[in-house]
Amino acid sequence: MMILTKHDLHHYLAQDKKALAIKRKRPKRFGDDIWKYQRILRKYEYYSNSGATIRKWLYRYLHKKKGMQLGFDIPIGVFGPGLRINHTGLLIVNKHAKIGAFCDIHQG
């Protein structure tokens, strides 16, 4: 359950978009914060595994920044494709957890 290739990245992004029931091609300029966070999370995982150092550091920064805005602390490599986060607010996931495909996270 790792994003190693561009094909894997596109698959994970498509499955996340499907799980969130989004039809648009790109996130809205204002709003869609959870979708934006999930895209950053997936790209950070891909660039961490591919060895692209500059992009890895960029997406690490964006991941941390957007996570702080939304109250999320989700490490890379934990969730399979099709992640659906239904709320903003405090959400902490252990870095040793391995959660499969199409996980749907709700408050409480």
Gaussian input, Z-matrix of N, CA and C with variables (Angstrom, degrees):
# hf/3-21g

backbone

0 1
 N
 C     1     B1
 C     2     B2     1     A1
 N     3     B3     2     A2     1     D1
 C     4     B4     3     A3     2     D2
 C     5     B5     4     A4     3     D3
 N     6     B6     5     A5     4     D4
 C     7     B7     6     A6     5     D5
 C     8     B8     7     A7     6     D6
 N     9     B9     8     A8     7     D7
 C    10    B10     9     A9     8     D8
 C    11    B11    10    A10     9     D9
 N    12    B12    11    A11    10    D10
 C    13    B13    12    A12    11    D11
 C    14    B14    13    A13    12    D12
 N    15    B15    14    A14    13    D13
 C    16    B16    15    A15    14    D14
 C    17    B17    16    A16    15    D15
 N    18    B18    17    A17    16    D16
 C    19    B19    18    A18    17    D17
 C    20    B20    19    A19    18    D18
 N    21    B21    20    A20    19    D19
 C    22    B22    21    A21    20    D20
 C    23    B23    22    A22    21    D21
 N    24    B24    23    A23    22    D22
 C    25    B25    24    A24    23    D23
 C    26    B26    25    A25    24    D24
 N    27    B27    26    A26    25    D25
 C    28    B28    27    A27    26    D26
 C    29    B29    28    A28    27    D27
 N    30    B30    29    A29    28    D28
 C    31    B31    30    A30    29    D29
 C    32    B32    31    A31    30    D30
 N    33    B33    32    A32    31    D31
 C    34    B34    33    A33    32    D32
 C    35    B35    34    A34    33    D33
 N    36    B36    35    A35    34    D34
 C    37    B37    36    A36    35    D35
 C    38    B38    37    A37    36    D36
 N    39    B39    38    A38    37    D37
 C    40    B40    39    A39    38    D38
 C    41    B41    40    A40    39    D39
 N    42    B42    41    A41    40    D40
 C    43    B43    42    A42    41    D41
 C    44    B44    43    A43    42    D42
 N    45    B45    44    A44    43    D43
 C    46    B46    45    A45    44    D44
 C    47    B47    46    A46    45    D45
 N    48    B48    47    A47    46    D46
 C    49    B49    48    A48    47    D47
 C    50    B50    49    A49    48    D48
 N    51    B51    50    A50    49    D49
 C    52    B52    51    A51    50    D50
 C    53    B53    52    A52    51    D51
 N    54    B54    53    A53    52    D52
 C    55    B55    54    A54    53    D53
 C    56    B56    55    A55    54    D54
 N    57    B57    56    A56    55    D55
 C    58    B58    57    A57    56    D56
 C    59    B59    58    A58    57    D57
 N    60    B60    59    A59    58    D58
 C    61    B61    60    A60    59    D59
 C    62    B62    61    A61    60    D60
 N    63    B63    62    A62    61    D61
 C    64    B64    63    A63    62    D62
 C    65    B65    64    A64    63    D63
 N    66    B66    65    A65    64    D64
 C    67    B67    66    A66    65    D65
 C    68    B68    67    A67    66    D66
 N    69    B69    68    A68    67    D67
 C    70    B70    69    A69    68    D68
 C    71    B71    70    A70    69    D69
 N    72    B72    71    A71    70    D70
 C    73    B73    72    A72    71    D71
 C    74    B74    73    A73    72    D72
 N    75    B75    74    A74    73    D73
 C    76    B76    75    A75    74    D74
 C    77    B77    76    A76    75    D75
 N    78    B78    77    A77    76    D76
 C    79    B79    78    A78    77    D77
 C    80    B80    79    A79    78    D78
 N    81    B81    80    A80    79    D79
 C    82    B82    81    A81    80    D80
 C    83    B83    82    A82    81    D81
 N    84    B84    83    A83    82    D82
 C    85    B85    84    A84    83    D83
 C    86    B86    85    A85    84    D84
 N    87    B87    86    A86    85    D85
 C    88    B88    87    A87    86    D86
 C    89    B89    88    A88    87    D87
 N    90    B90    89    A89    88    D88
 C    91    B91    90    A90    89    D89
 C    92    B92    91    A91    90    D90
 N    93    B93    92    A92    91    D91
 C    94    B94    93    A93    92    D92
 C    95    B95    94    A94    93    D93
 N    96    B96    95    A95    94    D94
 C    97    B97    96    A96    95    D95
 C    98    B98    97    A97    96    D96
 N    99    B99    98    A98    97    D97
 C   100   B100    99    A99    98    D98
 C   101   B101   100   A100    99    D99
 N   102   B102   101   A101   100   D100
 C   103   B103   102   A102   101   D101
 C   104   B104   103   A103   102   D102
 N   105   B105   104   A104   103   D103
 C   106   B106   105   A105   104   D104
 C   107   B107   106   A106   105   D105
 N   108   B108   107   A107   106   D106
 C   109   B109   108   A108   107   D107
 C   110   B110   109   A109   108   D108
 N   111   B111   110   A110   109   D109
 C   112   B112   111   A111   110   D110
 C   113   B113   112   A112   111   D111
 N   114   B114   113   A113   112   D112
 C   115   B115   114   A114   113   D113
 C   116   B116   115   A115   114   D114
 N   117   B117   116   A116   115   D115
 C   118   B118   117   A117   116   D116
 C   119   B119   118   A118   117   D117
 N   120   B120   119   A119   118   D118
 C   121   B121   120   A120   119   D119
 C   122   B122   121   A121   120   D120
 N   123   B123   122   A122   121   D121
 C   124   B124   123   A123   122   D122
 C   125   B125   124   A124   123   D123
 N   126   B126   125   A125   124   D124
 C   127   B127   126   A126   125   D125
 C   128   B128   127   A127   126   D126
 N   129   B129   128   A128   127   D127
 C   130   B130   129   A129   128   D128
 C   131   B131   130   A130   129   D129
 N   132   B132   131   A131   130   D130
 C   133   B133   132   A132   131   D131
 C   134   B134   133   A133   132   D132
 N   135   B135   134   A134   133   D133
 C   136   B136   135   A135   134   D134
 C   137   B137   136   A136   135   D135
 N   138   B138   137   A137   136   D136
 C   139   B139   138   A138   137   D137
 C   140   B140   139   A139   138   D138
 N   141   B141   140   A140   139   D139
 C   142   B142   141   A141   140   D140
 C   143   B143   142   A142   141   D141
 N   144   B144   143   A143   142   D142
 C   145   B145   144   A144   143   D143
 C   146   B146   145   A145   144   D144
 N   147   B147   146   A146   145   D145
 C   148   B148   147   A147   146   D146
 C   149   B149   148   A148   147   D147
 N   150   B150   149   A149   148   D148
 C   151   B151   150   A150   149   D149
 C   152   B152   151   A151   150   D150
 N   153   B153   152   A152   151   D151
 C   154   B154   153   A153   152   D152
 C   155   B155   154   A154   153   D153
 N   156   B156   155   A155   154   D154
 C   157   B157   156   A156   155   D155
 C   158   B158   157   A157   156   D156
 N   159   B159   158   A158   157   D157
 C   160   B160   159   A159   158   D158
 C   161   B161   160   A160   159   D159
 N   162   B162   161   A161   160   D160
 C   163   B163   162   A162   161   D161
 C   164   B164   163   A163   162   D162
 N   165   B165   164   A164   163   D163
 C   166   B166   165   A165   164   D164
 C   167   B167   166   A166   165   D165
 N   168   B168   167   A167   166   D166
 C   169   B169   168   A168   167   D167
 C   170   B170   169   A169   168   D168
 N   171   B171   170   A170   169   D169
 C   172   B172   171   A171   170   D170
 C   173   B173   172   A172   171   D171
 N   174   B174   173   A173   172   D172
 C   175   B175   174   A174   173   D173
 C   176   B176   175   A175   174   D174
 N   177   B177   176   A176   175   D175
 C   178   B178   177   A177   176   D176
 C   179   B179   178   A178   177   D177
 N   180   B180   179   A179   178   D178
 C   181   B181   180   A180   179   D179
 C   182   B182   181   A181   180   D180
 N   183   B183   182   A182   181   D181
 C   184   B184   183   A183   182   D182
 C   185   B185   184   A184   183   D183
 N   186   B186   185   A185   184   D184
 C   187   B187   186   A186   185   D185
 C   188   B188   187   A187   186   D186
 N   189   B189   188   A188   187   D187
 C   190   B190   189   A189   188   D188
 C   191   B191   190   A190   189   D189
 N   192   B192   191   A191   190   D190
 C   193   B193   192   A192   191   D191
 C   194   B194   193   A193   192   D192
 N   195   B195   194   A194   193   D193
 C   196   B196   195   A195   194   D194
 C   197   B197   196   A196   195   D195
 N   198   B198   197   A197   196   D196
 C   199   B199   198   A198   197   D197
 C   200   B200   199   A199   198   D198
 N   201   B201   200   A200   199   D199
 C   202   B202   201   A201   200   D200
 C   203   B203   202   A202   201   D201
 N   204   B204   203   A203   202   D202
 C   205   B205   204   A204   203   D203
 C   206   B206   205   A205   204   D204
 N   207   B207   206   A206   205   D205
 C   208   B208   207   A207   206   D206
 C   209   B209   208   A208   207   D207
 N   210   B210   209   A209   208   D208
 C   211   B211   210   A210   209   D209
 C   212   B212   211   A211   210   D210
 N   213   B213   212   A212   211   D211
 C   214   B214   213   A213   212   D212
 C   215   B215   214   A214   213   D213
 N   216   B216   215   A215   214   D214
 C   217   B217   216   A216   215   D215
 C   218   B218   217   A217   216   D216
 N   219   B219   218   A218   217   D217
 C   220   B220   219   A219   218   D218
 C   221   B221   220   A220   219   D219
 N   222   B222   221   A221   220   D220
 C   223   B223   222   A222   221   D221
 C   224   B224   223   A223   222   D222
 N   225   B225   224   A224   223   D223
 C   226   B226   225   A225   224   D224
 C   227   B227   226   A226   225   D225
 N   228   B228   227   A227   226   D226
 C   229   B229   228   A228   227   D227
 C   230   B230   229   A229   228   D228
 N   231   B231   230   A230   229   D229
 C   232   B232   231   A231   230   D230
 C   233   B233   232   A232   231   D231
 N   234   B234   233   A233   232   D232
 C   235   B235   234   A234   233   D233
 C   236   B236   235   A235   234   D234
 N   237   B237   236   A236   235   D235
 C   238   B238   237   A237   236   D236
 C   239   B239   238   A238   237   D237
 N   240   B240   239   A239   238   D238
 C   241   B241   240   A240   239   D239
 C   242   B242   241   A241   240   D240
 N   243   B243   242   A242   241   D241
 C   244   B244   243   A243   242   D242
 C   245   B245   244   A244   243   D243
 N   246   B246   245   A245   244   D244
 C   247   B247   246   A246   245   D245
 C   248   B248   247   A247   246   D246
 N   249   B249   248   A248   247   D247
 C   250   B250   249   A249   248   D248
 C   251   B251   250   A250   249   D249
 N   252   B252   251   A251   250   D250
 C   253   B253   252   A252   251   D251
 C   254   B254   253   A253   252   D252
 N   255   B255   254   A254   253   D253
 C   256   B256   255   A255   254   D254
 C   257   B257   256   A256   255   D255
 N   258   B258   257   A257   256   D256
 C   259   B259   258   A258   257   D257
 C   260   B260   259   A259   258   D258
 N   261   B261   260   A260   259   D259
 C   262   B262   261   A261   260   D260
 C   263   B263   262   A262   261   D261
 N   264   B264   263   A263   262   D262
 C   265   B265   264   A264   263   D263
 C   266   B266   265   A265   264   D264
 N   267   B267   266   A266   265   D265
 C   268   B268   267   A267   266   D266
 C   269   B269   268   A268   267   D267
 N   270   B270   269   A269   268   D268
 C   271   B271   270   A270   269   D269
 C   272   B272   271   A271   270   D270
 N   273   B273   272   A272   271   D271
 C   274   B274   273   A273   272   D272
 C   275   B275   274   A274   273   D273
 N   276   B276   275   A275   274   D274
 C   277   B277   276   A276   275   D275
 C   278   B278   277   A277   276   D276
 N   279   B279   278   A278   277   D277
 C   280   B280   279   A279   278   D278
 C   281   B281   280   A280   279   D279
 N   282   B282   281   A281   280   D280
 C   283   B283   282   A282   281   D281
 C   284   B284   283   A283   282   D282
 N   285   B285   284   A284   283   D283
 C   286   B286   285   A285   284   D284
 C   287   B287   286   A286   285   D285
 N   288   B288   287   A287   286   D286
 C   289   B289   288   A288   287   D287
 C   290   B290   289   A289   288   D288
 N   291   B291   290   A290   289   D289
 C   292   B292   291   A291   290   D290
 C   293   B293   292   A292   291   D291
 N   294   B294   293   A293   292   D292
 C   295   B295   294   A294   293   D293
 C   296   B296   295   A295   294   D294
 N   297   B297   296   A296   295   D295
 C   298   B298   297   A297   296   D296
 C   299   B299   298   A298   297   D297
 N   300   B300   299   A299   298   D298
 C   301   B301   300   A300   299   D299
 C   302   B302   301   A301   300   D300
 N   303   B303   302   A302   301   D301
 C   304   B304   303   A303   302   D302
 C   305   B305   304   A304   303   D303
 N   306   B306   305   A305   304   D304
 C   307   B307   306   A306   305   D305
 C   308   B308   307   A307   306   D306
 N   309   B309   308   A308   307   D307
 C   310   B310   309   A309   308   D308
 C   311   B311   310   A310   309   D309
 N   312   B312   311   A311   310   D310
 C   313   B313   312   A312   311   D311
 C   314   B314   313   A313   312   D312
 N   315   B315   314   A314   313   D313
 C   316   B316   315   A315   314   D314
 C   317   B317   316   A316   315   D315
 N   318   B318   317   A317   316   D316
 C   319   B319   318   A318   317   D317
 C   320   B320   319   A319   318   D318
 N   321   B321   320   A320   319   D319
 C   322   B322   321   A321   320   D320
 C   323   B323   322   A322   321   D321

   B1=1.4456
   B2=1.5299
   B3=1.2925
   B4=1.4613
   B5=1.5192
   B6=1.3036
   B7=1.4556
   B8=1.5231
   B9=1.3281
   B10=1.4539
   B11=1.5258
   B12=1.3357
   B13=1.4644
   B14=1.5212
   B15=1.3385
   B16=1.4692
   B17=1.5230
   B18=1.3198
   B19=1.4687
   B20=1.5244
   B21=1.3220
   B22=1.4701
   B23=1.5219
   B24=1.3353
   B25=1.4668
   B26=1.5218
   B27=1.3274
   B28=1.4654
   B29=1.5276
   B30=1.3255
   B31=1.4658
   B32=1.5295
   B33=1.3160
   B34=1.4654
   B35=1.5233
   B36=1.3335
   B37=1.4722
   B38=1.5266
   B39=1.3346
   B40=1.4702
   B41=1.5217
   B42=1.3263
   B43=1.4654
   B44=1.5296
   B45=1.3281
   B46=1.4680
   B47=1.5246
   B48=1.3185
   B49=1.4705
   B50=1.5282
   B51=1.3327
   B52=1.4632
   B53=1.5288
   B54=1.3278
   B55=1.4663
   B56=1.5291
   B57=1.3308
   B58=1.4565
   B59=1.5307
   B60=1.3377
   B61=1.4691
   B62=1.5278
   B63=1.3188
   B64=1.4659
   B65=1.5199
   B66=1.3285
   B67=1.4634
   B68=1.5303
   B69=1.3424
   B70=1.4689
   B71=1.5131
   B72=1.3280
   B73=1.4614
   B74=1.5203
   B75=1.3344
   B76=1.4625
   B77=1.5365
   B78=1.3369
   B79=1.4706
   B80=1.5287
   B81=1.3358
   B82=1.4631
   B83=1.5210
   B84=1.3148
   B85=1.4683
   B86=1.5275
   B87=1.3337
   B88=1.4652
   B89=1.5240
   B90=1.3061
   B91=1.4580
   B92=1.5186
   B93=1.3038
   B94=1.4653
   B95=1.5258
   B96=1.3195
   B97=1.4640
   B98=1.5287
   B99=1.3142
   B100=1.4615
   B101=1.5280
   B102=1.3192
   B103=1.4669
   B104=1.5394
   B105=1.3185
   B106=1.4700
   B107=1.5366
   B108=1.3319
   B109=1.4588
   B110=1.5290
   B111=1.3166
   B112=1.4542
   B113=1.5292
   B114=1.3162
   B115=1.4699
   B116=1.5313
   B117=1.3243
   B118=1.4764
   B119=1.5225
   B120=1.3340
   B121=1.4683
   B122=1.5208
   B123=1.3143
   B124=1.4693
   B125=1.5274
   B126=1.3236
   B127=1.4639
   B128=1.5290
   B129=1.3098
   B130=1.4658
   B131=1.5305
   B132=1.3219
   B133=1.4635
   B134=1.5293
   B135=1.3330
   B136=1.4671
   B137=1.5280
   B138=1.3348
   B139=1.4595
   B140=1.5348
   B141=1.3164
   B142=1.4676
   B143=1.5194
   B144=1.3243
   B145=1.4611
   B146=1.5274
   B147=1.3404
   B148=1.4668
   B149=1.5247
   B150=1.3202
   B151=1.4614
   B152=1.5150
   B153=1.3225
   B154=1.4689
   B155=1.5307
   B156=1.3185
   B157=1.4640
   B158=1.5273
   B159=1.3114
   B160=1.4675
   B161=1.5236
   B162=1.3261
   B163=1.4688
   B164=1.5291
   B165=1.3220
   B166=1.4673
   B167=1.5172
   B168=1.3332
   B169=1.4689
   B170=1.5258
   B171=1.3371
   B172=1.4649
   B173=1.5306
   B174=1.3374
   B175=1.4594
   B176=1.5177
   B177=1.3042
   B178=1.4684
   B179=1.5269
   B180=1.3387
   B181=1.4618
   B182=1.5354
   B183=1.3394
   B184=1.4713
   B185=1.5288
   B186=1.3285
   B187=1.4648
   B188=1.5277
   B189=1.3162
   B190=1.4693
   B191=1.5283
   B192=1.3369
   B193=1.4709
   B194=1.5318
   B195=1.3230
   B196=1.4648
   B197=1.5272
   B198=1.3288
   B199=1.4581
   B200=1.5198
   B201=1.3222
   B202=1.4720
   B203=1.5233
   B204=1.3226
   B205=1.4723
   B206=1.5301
   B207=1.3359
   B208=1.4600
   B209=1.5257
   B210=1.3279
   B211=1.4569
   B212=1.5160
   B213=1.3467
   B214=1.4585
   B215=1.5160
   B216=1.3142
   B217=1.4588
   B218=1.5222
   B219=1.3342
   B220=1.4541
   B221=1.5220
   B222=1.3285
   B223=1.4622
   B224=1.5304
   B225=1.3268
   B226=1.4610
   B227=1.5253
   B228=1.3224
   B229=1.4553
   B230=1.5101
   B231=1.3157
   B232=1.4658
   B233=1.5287
   B234=1.3197
   B235=1.4604
   B236=1.5228
   B237=1.3277
   B238=1.4477
   B239=1.5181
   B240=1.3217
   B241=1.4639
   B242=1.5253
   B243=1.3218
   B244=1.4597
   B245=1.5149
   B246=1.3171
   B247=1.4640
   B248=1.5264
   B249=1.3329
   B250=1.4671
   B251=1.5226
   B252=1.3320
   B253=1.4621
   B254=1.5219
   B255=1.3270
   B256=1.4665
   B257=1.5170
   B258=1.3079
   B259=1.4572
   B260=1.5168
   B261=1.3165
   B262=1.4561
   B263=1.5240
   B264=1.2841
   B265=1.4549
   B266=1.5116
   B267=1.2964
   B268=1.4536
   B269=1.5274
   B270=1.3276
   B271=1.4589
   B272=1.5223
   B273=1.3198
   B274=1.4570
   B275=1.5243
   B276=1.3424
   B277=1.4579
   B278=1.5257
   B279=1.3097
   B280=1.4515
   B281=1.5286
   B282=1.3263
   B283=1.4618
   B284=1.5285
   B285=1.3270
   B286=1.4586
   B287=1.5318
   B288=1.3336
   B289=1.4613
   B290=1.5242
   B291=1.3015
   B292=1.4604
   B293=1.5172
   B294=1.3199
   B295=1.4548
   B296=1.5285
   B297=1.3063
   B298=1.4580
   B299=1.5153
   B300=1.3079
   B301=1.4599
   B302=1.5319
   B303=1.3146
   B304=1.4568
   B305=1.5200
   B306=1.3189
   B307=1.4638
   B308=1.5202
   B309=1.3148
   B310=1.4635
   B311=1.5236
   B312=1.3261
   B313=1.4607
   B314=1.5304
   B315=1.3284
   B316=1.4719
   B317=1.5194
   B318=1.3077
   B319=1.4578
   B320=1.5317
   B321=1.3401
   B322=1.4580
   B323=1.5033
   A1=109.81
   A2=115.93
   A3=120.53
   A4=108.85
   A5=115.30
   A6=120.61
   A7=107.15
   A8=115.67
   A9=120.86
   A10=113.50
   A11=117.36
   A12=121.41
   A13=110.32
   A14=114.96
   A15=120.07
   A16=110.16
   A17=115.64
   A18=119.71
   A19=110.56
   A20=117.00
   A21=121.16
   A22=110.79
   A23=116.25
   A24=120.87
   A25=110.56
   A26=117.50
   A27=120.84
   A28=111.28
   A29=116.57
   A30=120.27
   A31=110.83
   A32=117.68
   A33=121.55
   A34=110.74
   A35=117.02
   A36=120.42
   A37=111.14
   A38=116.66
   A39=120.55
   A40=111.35
   A41=117.48
   A42=120.71
   A43=111.47
   A44=117.50
   A45=120.56
   A46=110.41
   A47=115.97
   A48=121.27
   A49=110.06
   A50=116.29
   A51=121.31
   A52=110.55
   A53=117.14
   A54=121.36
   A55=111.33
   A56=116.75
   A57=120.99
   A58=112.37
   A59=117.35
   A60=124.41
   A61=111.33
   A62=115.66
   A63=121.47
   A64=108.74
   A65=115.98
   A66=121.53
   A67=112.38
   A68=116.52
   A69=120.31
   A70=111.26
   A71=115.34
   A72=120.31
   A73=111.62
   A74=117.32
   A75=122.87
   A76=109.75
   A77=116.37
   A78=119.01
   A79=111.42
   A80=115.25
   A81=120.24
   A82=109.38
   A83=115.84
   A84=120.12
   A85=110.45
   A86=116.27
   A87=121.98
   A88=107.39
   A89=116.29
   A90=120.77
   A91=110.02
   A92=116.10
   A93=123.10
   A94=112.09
   A95=117.73
   A96=121.41
   A97=112.83
   A98=117.26
   A99=119.75
   A100=110.00
   A101=116.88
   A102=120.25
   A103=110.40
   A104=116.19
   A105=120.33
   A106=109.85
   A107=116.54
   A108=120.38
   A109=110.95
   A110=117.20
   A111=120.78
   A112=111.25
   A113=117.88
   A114=120.81
   A115=110.51
   A116=115.99
   A117=120.23
   A118=110.12
   A119=117.44
   A120=122.24
   A121=111.14
   A122=117.20
   A123=121.61
   A124=111.52
   A125=117.15
   A126=119.84
   A127=111.18
   A128=116.92
   A129=120.44
   A130=110.03
   A131=116.64
   A132=119.76
   A133=111.03
   A134=116.95
   A135=120.02
   A136=111.30
   A137=116.74
   A138=119.36
   A139=112.07
   A140=118.28
   A141=120.89
   A142=111.14
   A143=116.28
   A144=120.85
   A145=112.98
   A146=117.11
   A147=119.53
   A148=112.87
   A149=117.52
   A150=120.61
   A151=114.08
   A152=118.41
   A153=121.57
   A154=108.34
   A155=116.77
   A156=121.23
   A157=114.81
   A158=118.31
   A159=120.27
   A160=110.54
   A161=116.84
   A162=119.64
   A163=111.30
   A164=115.96
   A165=119.36
   A166=110.22
   A167=117.40
   A168=120.93
   A169=111.36
   A170=116.98
   A171=120.89
   A172=109.92
   A173=116.49
   A174=119.09
   A175=112.53
   A176=118.42
   A177=120.49
   A178=109.89
   A179=115.58
   A180=120.96
   A181=110.62
   A182=117.02
   A183=120.82
   A184=111.06
   A185=116.45
   A186=121.87
   A187=110.71
   A188=115.56
   A189=120.87
   A190=110.87
   A191=116.23
   A192=121.09
   A193=111.76
   A194=117.43
   A195=121.18
   A196=109.98
   A197=117.63
   A198=121.02
   A199=111.95
   A200=116.60
   A201=120.09
   A202=111.07
   A203=117.65
   A204=121.56
   A205=111.19
   A206=115.63
   A207=120.54
   A208=113.77
   A209=117.28
   A210=120.97
   A211=112.92
   A212=117.70
   A213=122.63
   A214=110.25
   A215=116.23
   A216=122.32
   A217=106.24
   A218=115.18
   A219=122.13
   A220=107.95
   A221=117.67
   A222=119.50
   A223=111.07
   A224=115.84
   A225=119.96
   A226=110.04
   A227=115.93
   A228=121.57
   A229=115.72
   A230=117.46
   A231=120.11
   A232=111.33
   A233=117.32
   A234=121.60
   A235=112.08
   A236=115.52
   A237=121.66
   A238=110.08
   A239=117.96
   A240=120.91
   A241=111.51
   A242=116.26
   A243=121.06
   A244=114.21
   A245=117.49
   A246=121.44
   A247=110.07
   A248=115.54
   A249=121.03
   A250=108.29
   A251=115.68
   A252=121.80
   A253=106.19
   A254=116.76
   A255=121.00
   A256=115.43
   A257=118.85
   A258=119.86
   A259=109.93
   A260=115.68
   A261=120.61
   A262=106.87
   A263=116.87
   A264=121.35
   A265=108.91
   A266=116.06
   A267=121.16
   A268=112.11
   A269=114.89
   A270=122.52
   A271=107.51
   A272=116.35
   A273=121.86
   A274=108.35
   A275=115.79
   A276=121.57
   A277=107.92
   A278=117.00
   A279=122.44
   A280=110.14
   A281=117.10
   A282=120.62
   A283=112.71
   A284=118.31
   A285=121.52
   A286=112.48
   A287=116.98
   A288=120.65
   A289=110.14
   A290=116.81
   A291=123.08
   A292=106.91
   A293=115.63
   A294=121.34
   A295=108.12
   A296=116.86
   A297=122.89
   A298=115.39
   A299=114.32
   A300=122.63
   A301=110.56
   A302=115.16
   A303=125.72
   A304=113.13
   A305=115.51
   A306=122.05
   A307=108.56
   A308=116.94
   A309=123.85
   A310=107.52
   A311=117.42
   A312=122.21
   A313=110.19
   A314=115.30
   A315=122.30
   A316=109.25
   A317=114.87
   A318=121.07
   A319=109.50
   A320=114.99
   A321=120.43
   A322=111.38
   D1=66.30
   D2=178.62
   D3=-137.10
   D4=151.31
   D5=176.46
   D6=-94.35
   D7=104.24
   D8=-175.72
   D9=-107.34
   D10=-29.33
   D11=-176.62
   D12=-123.02
   D13=166.94
   D14=175.84
   D15=-60.83
   D16=-36.85
   D17=178.60
   D18=-61.92
   D19=-44.16
   D20=176.20
   D21=-59.41
   D22=-44.37
   D23=-179.77
   D24=-59.18
   D25=-48.10
   D26=-179.64
   D27=-64.02
   D28=-36.60
   D29=177.52
   D30=-64.36
   D31=-47.76
   D32=179.58
   D33=-61.74
   D34=-44.81
   D35=179.96
   D36=-62.49
   D37=-41.93
   D38=179.49
   D39=-65.76
   D40=-40.96
   D41=-179.91
   D42=-69.43
   D43=-36.96
   D44=176.16
   D45=-63.86
   D46=-43.52
   D47=179.26
   D48=-62.35
   D49=-41.51
   D50=178.20
   D51=-64.02
   D52=-43.49
   D53=-179.58
   D54=-64.20
   D55=-34.11
   D56=178.84
   D57=-81.56
   D58=-2.84
   D59=-179.94
   D60=58.14
   D61=47.10
   D62=-179.68
   D63=-105.41
   D64=131.53
   D65=-178.92
   D66=-101.18
   D67=-21.99
   D68=-178.06
   D69=-66.11
   D70=157.42
   D71=179.25
   D72=-77.85
   D73=-38.59
   D74=-177.70
   D75=-131.13
   D76=157.18
   D77=176.33
   D78=-65.38
   D79=153.25
   D80=175.44
   D81=-66.55
   D82=153.96
   D83=178.65
   D84=-60.75
   D85=-43.68
   D86=176.55
   D87=-116.36
   D88=124.86
   D89=-176.48
   D90=105.77
   D91=-168.64
   D92=-178.14
   D93=54.03
   D94=34.56
   D95=-174.66
   D96=-63.49
   D97=-38.67
   D98=-179.51
   D99=-67.37
   D100=-42.29
   D101=178.42
   D102=-63.73
   D103=-41.62
   D104=177.87
   D105=-60.99
   D106=-42.70
   D107=179.08
   D108=-61.90
   D109=-45.08
   D110=-178.80
   D111=-64.43
   D112=-37.43
   D113=176.74
   D114=-63.83
   D115=-43.15
   D116=177.80
   D117=-63.51
   D118=-43.63
   D119=178.38
   D120=-56.55
   D121=-47.12
   D122=-178.53
   D123=-66.90
   D124=-41.99
   D125=179.62
   D126=-68.44
   D127=-36.66
   D128=176.13
   D129=-61.84
   D130=-43.40
   D131=178.04
   D132=-62.66
   D133=-44.46
   D134=-179.75
   D135=-61.01
   D136=-49.83
   D137=-176.87
   D138=-69.53
   D139=-26.97
   D140=174.64
   D141=-67.68
   D142=-37.21
   D143=-178.65
   D144=-83.34
   D145=-21.86
   D146=-175.77
   D147=-89.98
   D148=-15.03
   D149=178.58
   D150=88.87
   D151=8.26
   D152=177.80
   D153=-78.13
   D154=97.81
   D155=-169.53
   D156=-65.07
   D157=-49.90
   D158=-175.77
   D159=-64.19
   D160=-46.69
   D161=178.83
   D162=-66.06
   D163=-34.85
   D164=177.05
   D165=-59.68
   D166=-46.79
   D167=-179.59
   D168=-66.89
   D169=-37.54
   D170=177.74
   D171=-61.75
   D172=-50.69
   D173=-178.94
   D174=-70.73
   D175=-26.26
   D176=173.34
   D177=-63.49
   D178=-44.80
   D179=178.24
   D180=-62.90
   D181=-48.12
   D182=-178.87
   D183=-63.37
   D184=-38.07
   D185=178.41
   D186=-61.70
   D187=-46.17
   D188=-179.93
   D189=-66.15
   D190=-45.07
   D191=-178.16
   D192=-63.46
   D193=-50.46
   D194=-178.87
   D195=-67.35
   D196=-35.31
   D197=177.10
   D198=-63.03
   D199=-39.85
   D200=177.75
   D201=-67.05
   D202=-37.38
   D203=178.30
   D204=-62.28
   D205=-40.88
   D206=-174.49
   D207=-94.06
   D208=-13.43
   D209=-178.35
   D210=86.22
   D211=24.42
   D212=-177.84
   D213=-103.39
   D214=140.90
   D215=169.25
   D216=-133.37
   D217=85.39
   D218=-177.12
   D219=-118.22
   D220=115.11
   D221=178.33
   D222=-74.48
   D223=162.14
   D224=178.62
   D225=-75.86
   D226=155.51
   D227=175.65
   D228=78.22
   D229=15.58
   D230=-177.72
   D231=-97.79
   D232=-45.27
   D233=-173.23
   D234=-100.18
   D235=141.62
   D236=172.70
   D237=-77.28
   D238=-176.65
   D239=-179.62
   D240=-66.05
   D241=152.60
   D242=176.76
   D243=87.85
   D244=28.39
   D245=178.50
   D246=-68.21
   D247=135.47
   D248=176.17
   D249=-131.50
   D250=113.14
   D251=175.47
   D252=-102.72
   D253=123.24
   D254=-172.05
   D255=-96.71
   D256=-3.26
   D257=-176.41
   D258=-154.07
   D259=159.54
   D260=168.83
   D261=-96.65
   D262=169.51
   D263=-177.32
   D264=117.58
   D265=-178.71
   D266=-173.77
   D267=-59.18
   D268=120.77
   D269=177.52
   D270=-145.74
   D271=111.31
   D272=-177.94
   D273=-121.85
   D274=130.57
   D275=179.64
   D276=-122.79
   D277=135.11
   D278=178.69
   D279=-67.40
   D280=138.03
   D281=-177.17
   D282=-69.33
   D283=-15.14
   D284=179.34
   D285=-93.17
   D286=-4.15
   D287=179.16
   D288=-71.45
   D289=147.24
   D290=174.21
   D291=-128.37
   D292=109.79
   D293=-174.64
   D294=-116.85
   D295=131.43
   D296=-172.68
   D297=-73.16
   D298=-164.29
   D299=-174.82
   D300=-74.41
   D301=151.15
   D302=175.70
   D303=55.12
   D304=50.58
   D305=174.09
   D306=-80.75
   D307=135.38
   D308=-178.49
   D309=-119.59
   D310=110.87
   D311=-175.22
   D312=-101.01
   D313=125.99
   D314=177.24
   D315=-118.30
   D316=164.53
   D317=178.77
   D318=-69.60
   D319=142.07
   D320=176.39
   D321=81.67

